[in-house]
Amino acid sequence: MPRTPKLTKIYQDLFGALLYLCTRMRPDIPYAIWRLARYVEPTTVGHLAAAKVVLRYLKGTESPEVYYQADGDLYGYCNAEFGADGDT
C-alpha cells in the first residue's frame, strides 16, 4: 500500500488521541496502543484500520466498567486475550 503524508498525519493524530485516552481515562487499552505505536511513521491503510478497531472497541465500551461498592472494594472487568499476537 502506498504511504502518503496525509495518511501518516491522520494516523498520528488518531494515535495521539488514543494515547491521551490510554494515559488518562482508559486503563484497558495500553497494550493496543503499544502495538499501534510501532507504526506511527511507516503508516499504511492497514495500520489506520487497526487504530479504527480500537475506536470501535471504545465506542462499544462507553459505560464505566470499574466502580467502587459501598463496602470499599474495587470491582472491575477486563476483556483480555492473553497470548494472542496478531503480528506473528
HTML snippet that shows the backbone in 3Dmol.js (N, CA, C, O; Angstrom):
<script src="https://3Dmol.org/build/3Dmol-min.js"></script>
<div id="view" style="width:600px;height:400px;position:relative"></div>
<script>
const pdb = `
ATOM      1  N   MET A   1       0.833  -1.188   0.000  1.00  0.00           N
ATOM      2  CA  MET A   1       0.000   0.000   0.000  1.00  0.00           C
ATOM      3  C   MET A   1       0.878   1.252   0.000  1.00  0.00           C
ATOM      4  O   MET A   1       1.893   1.303   0.695  1.00  0.00           O
ATOM      5  N   PRO A   2       0.495   2.234  -0.760  1.00  0.00           N
ATOM      6  CA  PRO A   2       1.285   3.464  -0.788  1.00  0.00           C
ATOM      7  C   PRO A   2       1.153   4.238   0.513  1.00  0.00           C
ATOM      8  O   PRO A   2       0.097   4.258   1.145  1.00  0.00           O
ATOM      9  N   ARG A   3       2.230   4.860   0.887  1.00  0.00           N
ATOM     10  CA  ARG A   3       2.249   5.683   2.095  1.00  0.00           C
ATOM     11  C   ARG A   3       2.243   7.142   1.661  1.00  0.00           C
ATOM     12  O   ARG A   3       3.070   7.564   0.852  1.00  0.00           O
ATOM     13  N   THR A   4       1.313   7.897   2.200  1.00  0.00           N
ATOM     14  CA  THR A   4       1.228   9.302   1.851  1.00  0.00           C
ATOM     15  C   THR A   4       1.365  10.145   3.113  1.00  0.00           C
ATOM     16  O   THR A   4       1.042   9.681   4.206  1.00  0.00           O
ATOM     17  N   PRO A   5       1.843  11.379   2.969  1.00  0.00           N
ATOM     18  CA  PRO A   5       1.943  12.256   4.151  1.00  0.00           C
ATOM     19  C   PRO A   5       0.580  12.490   4.806  1.00  0.00           C
ATOM     20  O   PRO A   5       0.489  12.608   6.028  1.00  0.00           O
ATOM     21  N   LYS A   6      -0.480  12.555   3.993  1.00  0.00           N
ATOM     22  CA  LYS A   6      -1.815  12.782   4.546  1.00  0.00           C
ATOM     23  C   LYS A   6      -2.244  11.595   5.421  1.00  0.00           C
ATOM     24  O   LYS A   6      -2.780  11.788   6.512  1.00  0.00           O
ATOM     25  N   LEU A   7      -2.009  10.392   4.949  1.00  0.00           N
ATOM     26  CA  LEU A   7      -2.340   9.192   5.708  1.00  0.00           C
ATOM     27  C   LEU A   7      -1.557   9.146   7.019  1.00  0.00           C
ATOM     28  O   LEU A   7      -2.109   8.840   8.075  1.00  0.00           O
ATOM     29  N   THR A   8      -0.270   9.455   6.934  1.00  0.00           N
ATOM     30  CA  THR A   8       0.569   9.466   8.129  1.00  0.00           C
ATOM     31  C   THR A   8       0.062  10.484   9.138  1.00  0.00           C
ATOM     32  O   THR A   8       0.019  10.196  10.334  1.00  0.00           O
ATOM     33  N   LYS A   9      -0.320  11.665   8.681  1.00  0.00           N
ATOM     34  CA  LYS A   9      -0.823  12.710   9.571  1.00  0.00           C
ATOM     35  C   LYS A   9      -2.121  12.276  10.257  1.00  0.00           C
ATOM     36  O   LYS A   9      -2.289  12.488  11.458  1.00  0.00           O
ATOM     37  N   ILE A  10      -3.035  11.670   9.501  1.00  0.00           N
ATOM     38  CA  ILE A  10      -4.301  11.191  10.075  1.00  0.00           C
ATOM     39  C   ILE A  10      -4.015  10.146  11.153  1.00  0.00           C
ATOM     40  O   ILE A  10      -4.587  10.195  12.242  1.00  0.00           O
ATOM     41  N   TYR A  11      -3.129   9.204  10.845  1.00  0.00           N
ATOM     42  CA  TYR A  11      -2.792   8.150  11.804  1.00  0.00           C
ATOM     43  C   TYR A  11      -2.139   8.738  13.048  1.00  0.00           C
ATOM     44  O   TYR A  11      -2.477   8.344  14.164  1.00  0.00           O
ATOM     45  N   GLN A  12      -1.223   9.659  12.877  1.00  0.00           N
ATOM     46  CA  GLN A  12      -0.540  10.256  14.023  1.00  0.00           C
ATOM     47  C   GLN A  12      -1.513  11.032  14.908  1.00  0.00           C
ATOM     48  O   GLN A  12      -1.408  10.984  16.134  1.00  0.00           O
ATOM     49  N   ASP A  13      -2.453  11.743  14.299  1.00  0.00           N
ATOM     50  CA  ASP A  13      -3.456  12.466  15.089  1.00  0.00           C
ATOM     51  C   ASP A  13      -4.335  11.495  15.868  1.00  0.00           C
ATOM     52  O   ASP A  13      -4.600  11.709  17.051  1.00  0.00           O
ATOM     53  N   LEU A  14      -4.780  10.445  15.221  1.00  0.00           N
ATOM     54  CA  LEU A  14      -5.609   9.445  15.889  1.00  0.00           C
ATOM     55  C   LEU A  14      -4.822   8.748  16.989  1.00  0.00           C
ATOM     56  O   LEU A  14      -5.342   8.528  18.083  1.00  0.00           O
ATOM     57  N   PHE A  15      -3.582   8.404  16.707  1.00  0.00           N
ATOM     58  CA  PHE A  15      -2.744   7.752  17.707  1.00  0.00           C
ATOM     59  C   PHE A  15      -2.556   8.650  18.928  1.00  0.00           C
ATOM     60  O   PHE A  15      -2.616   8.170  20.060  1.00  0.00           O
ATOM     61  N   GLY A  16      -2.330   9.941  18.714  1.00  0.00           N
ATOM     62  CA  GLY A  16      -2.173  10.870  19.828  1.00  0.00           C
ATOM     63  C   GLY A  16      -3.413  10.939  20.704  1.00  0.00           C
ATOM     64  O   GLY A  16      -3.311  10.988  21.930  1.00  0.00           O
ATOM     65  N   ALA A  17      -4.580  10.943  20.079  1.00  0.00           N
ATOM     66  CA  ALA A  17      -5.836  10.963  20.847  1.00  0.00           C
ATOM     67  C   ALA A  17      -6.001   9.672  21.639  1.00  0.00           C
ATOM     68  O   ALA A  17      -6.410   9.704  22.800  1.00  0.00           O
ATOM     69  N   LEU A  18      -5.688   8.543  21.023  1.00  0.00           N
ATOM     70  CA  LEU A  18      -5.792   7.269  21.730  1.00  0.00           C
ATOM     71  C   LEU A  18      -4.778   7.178  22.867  1.00  0.00           C
ATOM     72  O   LEU A  18      -5.077   6.631  23.929  1.00  0.00           O
ATOM     73  N   LEU A  19      -3.593   7.710  22.645  1.00  0.00           N
ATOM     74  CA  LEU A  19      -2.575   7.719  23.693  1.00  0.00           C
ATOM     75  C   LEU A  19      -3.037   8.543  24.889  1.00  0.00           C
ATOM     76  O   LEU A  19      -2.829   8.145  26.036  1.00  0.00           O
ATOM     77  N   TYR A  20      -3.656   9.678  24.629  1.00  0.00           N
ATOM     78  CA  TYR A  20      -4.196  10.511  25.707  1.00  0.00           C
ATOM     79  C   TYR A  20      -5.246   9.731  26.497  1.00  0.00           C
ATOM     80  O   TYR A  20      -5.218   9.716  27.728  1.00  0.00           O
ATOM     81  N   LEU A  21      -6.162   9.091  25.796  1.00  0.00           N
ATOM     82  CA  LEU A  21      -7.190   8.294  26.473  1.00  0.00           C
ATOM     83  C   LEU A  21      -6.568   7.181  27.303  1.00  0.00           C
ATOM     84  O   LEU A  21      -7.010   6.897  28.416  1.00  0.00           O
ATOM     85  N   CYS A  22      -5.550   6.563  26.754  1.00  0.00           N
ATOM     86  CA  CYS A  22      -4.876   5.459  27.424  1.00  0.00           C
ATOM     87  C   CYS A  22      -4.261   5.898  28.752  1.00  0.00           C
ATOM     88  O   CYS A  22      -4.343   5.172  29.743  1.00  0.00           O
ATOM     89  N   THR A  23      -3.658   7.060  28.776  1.00  0.00           N
ATOM     90  CA  THR A  23      -2.961   7.508  29.980  1.00  0.00           C
ATOM     91  C   THR A  23      -3.865   8.234  30.964  1.00  0.00           C
ATOM     92  O   THR A  23      -3.507   8.368  32.134  1.00  0.00           O
ATOM     93  N   ARG A  24      -5.021   8.706  30.527  1.00  0.00           N
ATOM     94  CA  ARG A  24      -5.889   9.495  31.396  1.00  0.00           C
ATOM     95  C   ARG A  24      -7.160   8.798  31.841  1.00  0.00           C
ATOM     96  O   ARG A  24      -7.578   8.947  32.989  1.00  0.00           O
ATOM     97  N   MET A  25      -7.790   8.027  30.935  1.00  0.00           N
ATOM     98  CA  MET A  25      -9.127   7.545  31.248  1.00  0.00           C
ATOM     99  C   MET A  25      -9.358   6.062  31.019  1.00  0.00           C
ATOM    100  O   MET A  25     -10.239   5.482  31.654  1.00  0.00           O
ATOM    101  N   ARG A  26      -8.616   5.441  30.155  1.00  0.00           N
ATOM    102  CA  ARG A  26      -8.917   4.066  29.765  1.00  0.00           C
ATOM    103  C   ARG A  26      -7.730   3.139  30.022  1.00  0.00           C
ATOM    104  O   ARG A  26      -6.895   2.945  29.139  1.00  0.00           O
ATOM    105  N   PRO A  27      -7.651   2.569  31.216  1.00  0.00           N
ATOM    106  CA  PRO A  27      -6.542   1.661  31.519  1.00  0.00           C
ATOM    107  C   PRO A  27      -6.663   0.301  30.838  1.00  0.00           C
ATOM    108  O   PRO A  27      -5.821  -0.572  31.051  1.00  0.00           O
ATOM    109  N   ASP A  28      -7.700   0.110  30.023  1.00  0.00           N
ATOM    110  CA  ASP A  28      -7.894  -1.170  29.364  1.00  0.00           C
ATOM    111  C   ASP A  28      -7.301  -1.239  27.963  1.00  0.00           C
ATOM    112  O   ASP A  28      -7.363  -2.293  27.330  1.00  0.00           O
ATOM    113  N   ILE A  29      -6.727  -0.146  27.460  1.00  0.00           N
ATOM    114  CA  ILE A  29      -6.219  -0.164  26.080  1.00  0.00           C
ATOM    115  C   ILE A  29      -4.713   0.052  25.915  1.00  0.00           C
ATOM    116  O   ILE A  29      -4.267   0.214  24.779  1.00  0.00           O
ATOM    117  N   PRO A  30      -3.911   0.066  26.968  1.00  0.00           N
ATOM    118  CA  PRO A  30      -2.474   0.326  26.750  1.00  0.00           C
ATOM    119  C   PRO A  30      -1.780  -0.667  25.822  1.00  0.00           C
ATOM    120  O   PRO A  30      -0.917  -0.272  25.038  1.00  0.00           O
ATOM    121  N   TYR A  31      -2.138  -1.941  25.897  1.00  0.00           N
ATOM    122  CA  TYR A  31      -1.474  -2.915  25.030  1.00  0.00           C
ATOM    123  C   TYR A  31      -1.754  -2.612  23.561  1.00  0.00           C
ATOM    124  O   TYR A  31      -0.848  -2.663  22.729  1.00  0.00           O
ATOM    125  N   ALA A  32      -2.982  -2.303  23.249  1.00  0.00           N
ATOM    126  CA  ALA A  32      -3.331  -1.966  21.863  1.00  0.00           C
ATOM    127  C   ALA A  32      -2.578  -0.725  21.401  1.00  0.00           C
ATOM    128  O   ALA A  32      -2.103  -0.668  20.266  1.00  0.00           O
ATOM    129  N   ILE A  33      -2.470   0.256  22.270  1.00  0.00           N
ATOM    130  CA  ILE A  33      -1.759   1.490  21.923  1.00  0.00           C
ATOM    131  C   ILE A  33      -0.270   1.202  21.732  1.00  0.00           C
ATOM    132  O   ILE A  33       0.363   1.759  20.835  1.00  0.00           O
ATOM    133  N   TRP A  34       0.278   0.346  22.564  1.00  0.00           N
ATOM    134  CA  TRP A  34       1.690  -0.025  22.430  1.00  0.00           C
ATOM    135  C   TRP A  34       1.934  -0.671  21.070  1.00  0.00           C
ATOM    136  O   TRP A  34       2.945  -0.402  20.421  1.00  0.00           O
ATOM    137  N   ARG A  35       0.995  -1.532  20.640  1.00  0.00           N
ATOM    138  CA  ARG A  35       1.145  -2.171  19.339  1.00  0.00           C
ATOM    139  C   ARG A  35       1.025  -1.149  18.202  1.00  0.00           C
ATOM    140  O   ARG A  35       1.766  -1.217  17.221  1.00  0.00           O
ATOM    141  N   LEU A  36       0.100  -0.213  18.338  1.00  0.00           N
ATOM    142  CA  LEU A  36      -0.069   0.817  17.308  1.00  0.00           C
ATOM    143  C   LEU A  36       1.127   1.764  17.246  1.00  0.00           C
ATOM    144  O   LEU A  36       1.414   2.332  16.193  1.00  0.00           O
ATOM    145  N   ALA A  37       1.823   1.935  18.363  1.00  0.00           N
ATOM    146  CA  ALA A  37       2.962   2.868  18.418  1.00  0.00           C
ATOM    147  C   ALA A  37       4.085   2.457  17.466  1.00  0.00           C
ATOM    148  O   ALA A  37       4.872   3.300  17.035  1.00  0.00           O
ATOM    149  N   ARG A  38       4.160   1.202  17.146  1.00  0.00           N
ATOM    150  CA  ARG A  38       5.214   0.725  16.237  1.00  0.00           C
ATOM    151  C   ARG A  38       5.087   1.313  14.834  1.00  0.00           C
ATOM    152  O   ARG A  38       6.057   1.351  14.078  1.00  0.00           O
ATOM    153  N   TYR A  39       3.890   1.767  14.496  1.00  0.00           N
ATOM    154  CA  TYR A  39       3.620   2.153  13.109  1.00  0.00           C
ATOM    155  C   TYR A  39       3.258   3.624  12.965  1.00  0.00           C
ATOM    156  O   TYR A  39       2.516   3.997  12.056  1.00  0.00           O
ATOM    157  N   VAL A  40       3.775   4.456  13.852  1.00  0.00           N
ATOM    158  CA  VAL A  40       3.491   5.887  13.765  1.00  0.00           C
ATOM    159  C   VAL A  40       4.146   6.486  12.522  1.00  0.00           C
ATOM    160  O   VAL A  40       3.590   7.404  11.920  1.00  0.00           O
ATOM    161  N   GLU A  41       5.288   5.996  12.138  1.00  0.00           N
ATOM    162  CA  GLU A  41       5.937   6.543  10.949  1.00  0.00           C
ATOM    163  C   GLU A  41       5.727   5.689   9.702  1.00  0.00           C
ATOM    164  O   GLU A  41       5.343   6.249   8.675  1.00  0.00           O
ATOM    165  N   PRO A  42       5.948   4.386   9.716  1.00  0.00           N
ATOM    166  CA  PRO A  42       5.684   3.638   8.473  1.00  0.00           C
ATOM    167  C   PRO A  42       4.206   3.263   8.370  1.00  0.00           C
ATOM    168  O   PRO A  42       3.863   2.081   8.380  1.00  0.00           O
ATOM    169  N   THR A  43       3.342   4.253   8.273  1.00  0.00           N
ATOM    170  CA  THR A  43       1.898   4.040   8.322  1.00  0.00           C
ATOM    171  C   THR A  43       1.347   3.572   6.975  1.00  0.00           C
ATOM    172  O   THR A  43       1.723   4.087   5.922  1.00  0.00           O
ATOM    173  N   THR A  44       0.452   2.590   7.032  1.00  0.00           N
ATOM    174  CA  THR A  44      -0.272   2.137   5.845  1.00  0.00           C
ATOM    175  C   THR A  44      -1.767   2.171   6.156  1.00  0.00           C
ATOM    176  O   THR A  44      -2.172   2.459   7.282  1.00  0.00           O
ATOM    177  N   VAL A  45      -2.565   1.879   5.160  1.00  0.00           N
ATOM    178  CA  VAL A  45      -4.019   1.847   5.342  1.00  0.00           C
ATOM    179  C   VAL A  45      -4.394   0.774   6.366  1.00  0.00           C
ATOM    180  O   VAL A  45      -5.341   0.958   7.131  1.00  0.00           O
ATOM    181  N   GLY A  46      -3.680  -0.318   6.387  1.00  0.00           N
ATOM    182  CA  GLY A  46      -3.933  -1.387   7.362  1.00  0.00           C
ATOM    183  C   GLY A  46      -3.717  -0.938   8.794  1.00  0.00           C
ATOM    184  O   GLY A  46      -4.457  -1.338   9.692  1.00  0.00           O
ATOM    185  N   HIS A  47      -2.705  -0.108   9.012  1.00  0.00           N
ATOM    186  CA  HIS A  47      -2.455   0.403  10.353  1.00  0.00           C
ATOM    187  C   HIS A  47      -3.582   1.337  10.796  1.00  0.00           C
ATOM    188  O   HIS A  47      -4.008   1.311  11.951  1.00  0.00           O
ATOM    189  N   LEU A  48      -4.049   2.151   9.874  1.00  0.00           N
ATOM    190  CA  LEU A  48      -5.169   3.041  10.183  1.00  0.00           C
ATOM    191  C   LEU A  48      -6.424   2.222  10.501  1.00  0.00           C
ATOM    192  O   LEU A  48      -7.185   2.577  11.401  1.00  0.00           O
ATOM    193  N   ALA A  49      -6.634   1.153   9.779  1.00  0.00           N
ATOM    194  CA  ALA A  49      -7.777   0.277  10.049  1.00  0.00           C
ATOM    195  C   ALA A  49      -7.667  -0.346  11.441  1.00  0.00           C
ATOM    196  O   ALA A  49      -8.670  -0.482  12.141  1.00  0.00           O
ATOM    197  N   ALA A  50      -6.451  -0.723  11.845  1.00  0.00           N
ATOM    198  CA  ALA A  50      -6.251  -1.288  13.184  1.00  0.00           C
ATOM    199  C   ALA A  50      -6.566  -0.254  14.262  1.00  0.00           C
ATOM    200  O   ALA A  50      -7.154  -0.589  15.291  1.00  0.00           O
ATOM    201  N   ALA A  51      -6.183   0.989  14.034  1.00  0.00           N
ATOM    202  CA  ALA A  51      -6.489   2.049  15.003  1.00  0.00           C
ATOM    203  C   ALA A  51      -7.994   2.274  15.089  1.00  0.00           C
ATOM    204  O   ALA A  51      -8.518   2.583  16.158  1.00  0.00           O
ATOM    205  N   LYS A  52      -8.682   2.120  13.972  1.00  0.00           N
ATOM    206  CA  LYS A  52     -10.136   2.289  13.978  1.00  0.00           C
ATOM    207  C   LYS A  52     -10.830   1.152  14.735  1.00  0.00           C
ATOM    208  O   LYS A  52     -11.919   1.339  15.277  1.00  0.00           O
ATOM    209  N   VAL A  53     -10.204  -0.015  14.769  1.00  0.00           N
ATOM    210  CA  VAL A  53     -10.745  -1.119  15.577  1.00  0.00           C
ATOM    211  C   VAL A  53     -10.751  -0.714  17.051  1.00  0.00           C
ATOM    212  O   VAL A  53     -11.706  -1.006  17.772  1.00  0.00           O
ATOM    213  N   VAL A  54      -9.701  -0.052  17.493  1.00  0.00           N
ATOM    214  CA  VAL A  54      -9.648   0.421  18.879  1.00  0.00           C
ATOM    215  C   VAL A  54     -10.757   1.439  19.120  1.00  0.00           C
ATOM    216  O   VAL A  54     -11.384   1.432  20.179  1.00  0.00           O
ATOM    217  N   LEU A  55     -11.002   2.309  18.153  1.00  0.00           N
ATOM    218  CA  LEU A  55     -12.100   3.277  18.293  1.00  0.00           C
ATOM    219  C   LEU A  55     -13.446   2.567  18.424  1.00  0.00           C
ATOM    220  O   LEU A  55     -14.281   2.958  19.239  1.00  0.00           O
ATOM    221  N   ARG A  56     -13.653   1.536  17.629  1.00  0.00           N
ATOM    222  CA  ARG A  56     -14.909   0.788  17.724  1.00  0.00           C
ATOM    223  C   ARG A  56     -15.031   0.102  19.083  1.00  0.00           C
ATOM    224  O   ARG A  56     -16.119   0.042  19.655  1.00  0.00           O
ATOM    225  N   TYR A  57     -13.917  -0.414  19.597  1.00  0.00           N
ATOM    226  CA  TYR A  57     -13.928  -1.017  20.929  1.00  0.00           C
ATOM    227  C   TYR A  57     -14.314   0.020  21.977  1.00  0.00           C
ATOM    228  O   TYR A  57     -15.130  -0.254  22.857  1.00  0.00           O
ATOM    229  N   LEU A  58     -13.728   1.206  21.883  1.00  0.00           N
ATOM    230  CA  LEU A  58     -14.044   2.266  22.844  1.00  0.00           C
ATOM    231  C   LEU A  58     -15.510   2.663  22.762  1.00  0.00           C
ATOM    232  O   LEU A  58     -16.144   2.906  23.789  1.00  0.00           O
ATOM    233  N   LYS A  59     -16.046   2.729  21.570  1.00  0.00           N
ATOM    234  CA  LYS A  59     -17.452   3.068  21.390  1.00  0.00           C
ATOM    235  C   LYS A  59     -18.347   2.004  22.020  1.00  0.00           C
ATOM    236  O   LYS A  59     -19.375   2.327  22.617  1.00  0.00           O
ATOM    237  N   GLY A  60     -17.965   0.760  21.891  1.00  0.00           N
ATOM    238  CA  GLY A  60     -18.758  -0.333  22.438  1.00  0.00           C
ATOM    239  C   GLY A  60     -18.650  -0.487  23.940  1.00  0.00           C
ATOM    240  O   GLY A  60     -19.451  -1.194  24.552  1.00  0.00           O
ATOM    241  N   THR A  61     -17.668   0.166  24.541  1.00  0.00           N
ATOM    242  CA  THR A  61     -17.462   0.051  25.996  1.00  0.00           C
ATOM    243  C   THR A  61     -17.479   1.426  26.645  1.00  0.00           C
ATOM    244  O   THR A  61     -16.618   1.744  27.466  1.00  0.00           O
ATOM    245  N   GLU A  62     -18.449   2.230  26.280  1.00  0.00           N
ATOM    246  CA  GLU A  62     -18.522   3.587  26.821  1.00  0.00           C
ATOM    247  C   GLU A  62     -18.841   3.623  28.312  1.00  0.00           C
ATOM    248  O   GLU A  62     -18.356   4.497  29.031  1.00  0.00           O
ATOM    249  N   SER A  63     -19.647   2.687  28.774  1.00  0.00           N
ATOM    250  CA  SER A  63     -20.026   2.714  30.190  1.00  0.00           C
ATOM    251  C   SER A  63     -18.842   2.310  31.052  1.00  0.00           C
ATOM    252  O   SER A  63     -18.064   1.440  30.659  1.00  0.00           O
ATOM    253  N   PRO A  64     -18.691   2.915  32.205  1.00  0.00           N
ATOM    254  CA  PRO A  64     -17.550   2.573  33.070  1.00  0.00           C
ATOM    255  C   PRO A  64     -17.672   1.138  33.574  1.00  0.00           C
ATOM    256  O   PRO A  64     -18.738   0.722  34.029  1.00  0.00           O
ATOM    257  N   GLU A  65     -16.600   0.401  33.494  1.00  0.00           N
ATOM    258  CA  GLU A  65     -16.591  -0.984  33.930  1.00  0.00           C
ATOM    259  C   GLU A  65     -15.852  -1.165  35.253  1.00  0.00           C
ATOM    260  O   GLU A  65     -15.790  -2.277  35.777  1.00  0.00           O
ATOM    261  N   VAL A  66     -15.306  -0.114  35.785  1.00  0.00           N
ATOM    262  CA  VAL A  66     -14.627  -0.181  37.071  1.00  0.00           C
ATOM    263  C   VAL A  66     -15.361   0.766  38.010  1.00  0.00           C
ATOM    264  O   VAL A  66     -15.546   1.942  37.698  1.00  0.00           O
ATOM    265  N   TYR A  67     -15.770   0.259  39.138  1.00  0.00           N
ATOM    266  CA  TYR A  67     -16.533   1.087  40.060  1.00  0.00           C
ATOM    267  C   TYR A  67     -16.301   0.614  41.490  1.00  0.00           C
ATOM    268  O   TYR A  67     -15.873  -0.519  41.711  1.00  0.00           O
ATOM    269  N   TYR A  68     -16.581   1.474  42.452  1.00  0.00           N
ATOM    270  CA  TYR A  68     -16.459   1.152  43.863  1.00  0.00           C
ATOM    271  C   TYR A  68     -17.816   0.811  44.446  1.00  0.00           C
ATOM    272  O   TYR A  68     -18.819   1.454  44.134  1.00  0.00           O
ATOM    273  N   GLN A  69     -17.838  -0.198  45.288  1.00  0.00           N
ATOM    274  CA  GLN A  69     -19.045  -0.550  46.029  1.00  0.00           C
ATOM    275  C   GLN A  69     -19.033   0.209  47.351  1.00  0.00           C
ATOM    276  O   GLN A  69     -18.009   0.761  47.753  1.00  0.00           O
ATOM    277  N   ALA A  70     -20.163   0.230  48.008  1.00  0.00           N
ATOM    278  CA  ALA A  70     -20.265   0.932  49.293  1.00  0.00           C
ATOM    279  C   ALA A  70     -19.325   0.338  50.335  1.00  0.00           C
ATOM    280  O   ALA A  70     -18.910   1.036  51.260  1.00  0.00           O
ATOM    281  N   ASP A  71     -18.983  -0.948  50.197  1.00  0.00           N
ATOM    282  CA  ASP A  71     -18.089  -1.580  51.172  1.00  0.00           C
ATOM    283  C   ASP A  71     -16.622  -1.231  50.937  1.00  0.00           C
ATOM    284  O   ASP A  71     -15.758  -1.655  51.705  1.00  0.00           O
ATOM    285  N   GLY A  72     -16.331  -0.463  49.884  1.00  0.00           N
ATOM    286  CA  GLY A  72     -14.973  -0.008  49.625  1.00  0.00           C
ATOM    287  C   GLY A  72     -14.149  -0.918  48.738  1.00  0.00           C
ATOM    288  O   GLY A  72     -13.011  -0.586  48.407  1.00  0.00           O
ATOM    289  N   ASP A  73     -14.698  -2.060  48.346  1.00  0.00           N
ATOM    290  CA  ASP A  73     -13.959  -2.972  47.477  1.00  0.00           C
ATOM    291  C   ASP A  73     -14.031  -2.492  46.028  1.00  0.00           C
ATOM    292  O   ASP A  73     -15.028  -1.909  45.600  1.00  0.00           O
ATOM    293  N   LEU A  74     -12.981  -2.741  45.300  1.00  0.00           N
ATOM    294  CA  LEU A  74     -12.917  -2.363  43.894  1.00  0.00           C
ATOM    295  C   LEU A  74     -13.302  -3.562  43.035  1.00  0.00           C
ATOM    296  O   LEU A  74     -12.742  -4.648  43.187  1.00  0.00           O
ATOM    297  N   TYR A  75     -14.253  -3.365  42.141  1.00  0.00           N
ATOM    298  CA  TYR A  75     -14.685  -4.401  41.221  1.00  0.00           C
ATOM    299  C   TYR A  75     -14.411  -3.928  39.806  1.00  0.00           C
ATOM    300  O   TYR A  75     -14.601  -2.751  39.497  1.00  0.00           O
ATOM    301  N   GLY A  76     -13.973  -4.818  38.954  1.00  0.00           N
ATOM    302  CA  GLY A  76     -13.716  -4.430  37.568  1.00  0.00           C
ATOM    303  C   GLY A  76     -13.783  -5.625  36.647  1.00  0.00           C
ATOM    304  O   GLY A  76     -13.718  -6.779  37.072  1.00  0.00           O
ATOM    305  N   TYR A  77     -13.914  -5.311  35.374  1.00  0.00           N
ATOM    306  CA  TYR A  77     -13.978  -6.340  34.354  1.00  0.00           C
ATOM    307  C   TYR A  77     -13.015  -5.959  33.243  1.00  0.00           C
ATOM    308  O   TYR A  77     -12.836  -4.781  32.936  1.00  0.00           O
ATOM    309  N   CYS A  78     -12.406  -6.956  32.652  1.00  0.00           N
ATOM    310  CA  CYS A  78     -11.445  -6.696  31.595  1.00  0.00           C
ATOM    311  C   CYS A  78     -11.646  -7.707  30.471  1.00  0.00           C
ATOM    312  O   CYS A  78     -11.853  -8.895  30.718  1.00  0.00           O
ATOM    313  N   ASN A  79     -11.582  -7.230  29.257  1.00  0.00           N
ATOM    314  CA  ASN A  79     -11.660  -8.103  28.098  1.00  0.00           C
ATOM    315  C   ASN A  79     -10.229  -8.323  27.626  1.00  0.00           C
ATOM    316  O   ASN A  79      -9.700  -7.532  26.845  1.00  0.00           O
ATOM    317  N   ALA A  80      -9.602  -9.398  28.099  1.00  0.00           N
ATOM    318  CA  ALA A  80      -8.200  -9.649  27.781  1.00  0.00           C
ATOM    319  C   ALA A  80      -8.065 -10.944  27.003  1.00  0.00           C
ATOM    320  O   ALA A  80      -8.792 -11.907  27.247  1.00  0.00           O
ATOM    321  N   GLU A  81      -7.149 -10.960  26.082  1.00  0.00           N
ATOM    322  CA  GLU A  81      -6.869 -12.150  25.299  1.00  0.00           C
ATOM    323  C   GLU A  81      -5.372 -12.436  25.428  1.00  0.00           C
ATOM    324  O   GLU A  81      -4.569 -12.020  24.593  1.00  0.00           O
ATOM    325  N   PHE A  82      -5.023 -13.147  26.479  1.00  0.00           N
ATOM    326  CA  PHE A  82      -3.630 -13.398  26.765  1.00  0.00           C
ATOM    327  C   PHE A  82      -3.009 -14.331  25.741  1.00  0.00           C
ATOM    328  O   PHE A  82      -3.616 -15.333  25.362  1.00  0.00           O
ATOM    329  N   GLY A  83      -1.833 -14.015  25.303  1.00  0.00           N
ATOM    330  CA  GLY A  83      -1.116 -14.867  24.371  1.00  0.00           C
ATOM    331  C   GLY A  83      -1.417 -14.617  22.907  1.00  0.00           C
ATOM    332  O   GLY A  83      -0.755 -15.187  22.040  1.00  0.00           O
ATOM    333  N   ALA A  84      -2.389 -13.790  22.612  1.00  0.00           N
ATOM    334  CA  ALA A  84      -2.712 -13.528  21.207  1.00  0.00           C
ATOM    335  C   ALA A  84      -1.737 -12.480  20.655  1.00  0.00           C
ATOM    336  O   ALA A  84      -1.507 -11.437  21.267  1.00  0.00           O
ATOM    337  N   ASP A  85      -1.193 -12.776  19.524  1.00  0.00           N
ATOM    338  CA  ASP A  85      -0.251 -11.850  18.904  1.00  0.00           C
ATOM    339  C   ASP A  85      -0.585 -11.791  17.415  1.00  0.00           C
ATOM    340  O   ASP A  85      -0.228 -12.694  16.658  1.00  0.00           O
ATOM    341  N   GLY A  86      -1.264 -10.737  17.003  1.00  0.00           N
ATOM    342  CA  GLY A  86      -1.721 -10.613  15.637  1.00  0.00           C
ATOM    343  C   GLY A  86      -0.625 -10.420  14.604  1.00  0.00           C
ATOM    344  O   GLY A  86      -0.832 -10.699  13.423  1.00  0.00           O
ATOM    345  N   ASP A  87       0.545  -9.944  15.035  1.00  0.00           N
ATOM    346  CA  ASP A  87       1.610  -9.676  14.071  1.00  0.00           C
ATOM    347  C   ASP A  87       2.395 -10.923  13.692  1.00  0.00           C
ATOM    348  O   ASP A  87       2.962 -10.987  12.602  1.00  0.00           O
ATOM    349  N   THR A  88       2.436 -11.907  14.569  1.00  0.00           N
ATOM    350  CA  THR A  88       3.205 -13.118  14.271  1.00  0.00           C
ATOM    351  C   THR A  88       2.246 -14.254  14.199  1.00  0.00           C
ATOM    352  O   THR A  88       2.653 -15.390  13.958  1.00  0.00           O
TER     353      THR A  88
END
`;
const viewer = $3Dmol.createViewer("view");
viewer.addModel(pdb, "pdb");
viewer.setStyle({}, {cartoon: {color: "spectrum"}});
viewer.zoomTo();
viewer.render();
</script>
